[in-house]
Amino acid sequence: MSPPLKTRERIIQASLELFNAQGERSVSTNHIAAHLGISPGNLYYHFRNKQAIIAELFVQYEAHVDAFLRRPQDRALTVADKTFYLEALLAAMWHYRFLHRDLEHLLDSDAHLAERYRLFAQRCLQGAQGIYQGFVDAGILLMNPAQIEALTLNSWIIMTSWVRFLCTARGGPIELSEEMLRRGIYQVLALEGGYIAPQAQAAVDALYAKLFVPLERVI
């Protein structure tokens, strides 16, 4: 049996659940304390305000993405790695989906978080560019450096704006589903369509089929 979570860890876990379910703007520190059955004072002992909780959750998200968004140094990449990266991104987006739902508001509310996010974005772009270069080196994608740079940037734009697109396409705030985010990952993969090497086409087509979600089920 796992040991019981400490209060600080319980606050983080409960906040993530509430933010994901209801949206960060709809959840106050009083809501979090009531959900946990603790006093607001007990919560403030661990976190001075809601922004501090959000910052801690972003640190977790940042560490999670940093851990997998890198090119392996000891071997060539394979199409199976493409599946790994896309599914890892989907899992991260889903687990911390509140961050993607209202990112601009969160960054506008906390200058320190905005700066941390800027550095995180730079690392993600560098890591993704290295991964795409790895697929080129492995003969899976056929691209020159300028195309790699453009594909990396376009992929980042889709990843970071997909939830906002869904909200505008559906006419307001939405209840996110994993299926909606999976279609976003599919859109990232679709950007590579013109660059796939012939010998990798069949394996990549199988990945397309695995990730595809009909648009009418999303918007």
N, C-alpha and C positions, 0 to 999 in steps of 0.2 A: 504494500500500500504506500502511495506517495505521501510525503509529509504535507500537512496543510500549508496553503500559500500564506505568506506574510501579508499584512494589510496593504503595504505598498504594491505588491504584486497583484493583489485582488483588485485594487483601484485601477491599475493599468488594464487588467483583463476585462473588468466590467465596463470601463470607459470605451474600450475598443468595441465590445459587443453593442453597447448603446449607440455609439456614434455610427456604426455600420448599419444598425437597424433603423435608426430614426434621423440620421443626419446630425452632424456636429452642432449646427446652429440650434437645434431643438432640444439639446441636452445641456443642462446646467450642472454645476458642481453639487447643488442640492439634490438634483435627480440622481446623480451617481451615488451620493451618500445614502439616500433613501433606498436605492436599489440594493445596496450592500448591507443595509441595516446598521450603519454607523452614523455618528454625528458629523455635521459639517466641520466642526473643529478638528475631529480626528483626521478627516480628509486633508484639511489645510495644514496639518502637522507634517504631512508627507509632500504635498504639492500646494504651492502658494495660490495657484489659480488654475483655470482650465487650460490656459495656454501652456503651462508647464507640463500638463498631462499630454497635450497634443505633441509638444516637443519631444517628450520621452517616447511616444509611439512612433514619431518620425525617425528617431534614432534607431529603433528596432527595425523599422522598414528599410532604412538606409543600409544597415548592417546585413540584413537578409539579402537585399539585391546585390550589394557589393560582393557577397560570398559566392554568387554563382555567375555574375555577368563578367566573366573573364575567359580568356582563351587558355586552354591547357598548354603547358610548355613542353611536355614530354611526348606528345604524339600528334598525329594529324587528325583534323576534325572529320566527322562522318555525318551522314544525314540523320543518324540517331541523335547526334548532338543538337541538330536543329530542333528536333522534337523536344529534347530536354530543355533548351533555352526557352522555347515558346511556352511550354507547359509550366516552367518555373515562373515566367513572367505572369502568366494567367493566375497561378496560385497566389503570387504576391499581390497582384491587383485585387484579387477577390478577398484575401485576408485583411487587407488594409484599404478596402474600397472607399471608405469615407474620405480618405486623402484625395482620391481622384474625383470625388463627387463635387467638391467645392474648394479646389486647390487655390484659386486666386484669392478667395476670401481669407483662407488660412494664412497665406503669405502676406497679404495686406495687413493682417492683424498682428504680425510678429516680425519685426525687422531682422532679428537674429535668425529666426527660422528661414526667412527669405534668403539670407546670405548662405545659410547652410544648404538650402535646396539648390542654390546656384552652383555651388561647388559639387554637390551630388550630381547635378545634371551634367556638368563637365566630365566627371568621372564616367558616368554612364555612356556618354557619347564616345569617349576614348575607348572604353571597354567594348562597346558594340562595334566600333570601327575595327578594332583588332580582331574581333570574332568574324566579321565579314571578310577581312583579309585572310583569316584562317580557312574559310570556306573556298576562297579563291585559290589559295595555295594547295588545297586538297583536291582541286579540280571539280568542285561541286557547283561553283558559280564562276561565270566568265565576266569579269569586270575590271576596269582600270581604276587607278586611285581616285580620280574625280567622281566616278560613278559610285564607288564605295562611300565616299564622303556624303554625296547627295542621298544615297539610300539610307545611310545612318541617320541623317537629319530628318528625312521624311518619315522614317520609322518612329523616331522620337516624337515628332509632331502628332502622329496618329495615336501613339500610346498615351500621351499626356492630354489630348483633347477629345478622346473617344467618348468619355462619359458626358462631357459638355455637349457634344454633337447629339448624343442620344436624348438629352434633356430638351434641346431645341427641336429635334425631329418629332418628339412625342408631345411637345407643347407644355413643358413644365417639369417640375421635380418628378423623379421616377423611382420606383422600387427596383433597384438593380438586381439582375439575376446573373448567375455564372454563365448562362447561355449568351447574354448580351456581351459580356466581356470576351467570351470565346470568339465571337464574331469580330471583335476588335483585333484580337491576335491573328485571326485569319486575314484581315486586311493588311497587317504588317507582312505576312507571308506572301500575299498577292503582289506586293511591290517587287518581289524578286522574279516575277514570271518571265520577264524577257532576258534574264541573265543565267538561267539554269543550264548547266552543261548537259548534253544529250545523255551521257551515261548515268546521270543522276535523276533524270526526268521521272522515271517510274516511281522511284522511292519518294520523291517530293510530291508527286501526284497523290500518293497514298496519304501523305500528311495533309494535303489540301482536303481530301475527303474526310479525314478524321476531325478536322477543325471546323469544317463548313457548317454554318447555321443559316437557314433561309432568312432573307432580309425581312420578310413579312412577320417573322417571329421576334424581330428585334425592334422595329420601328412601326 
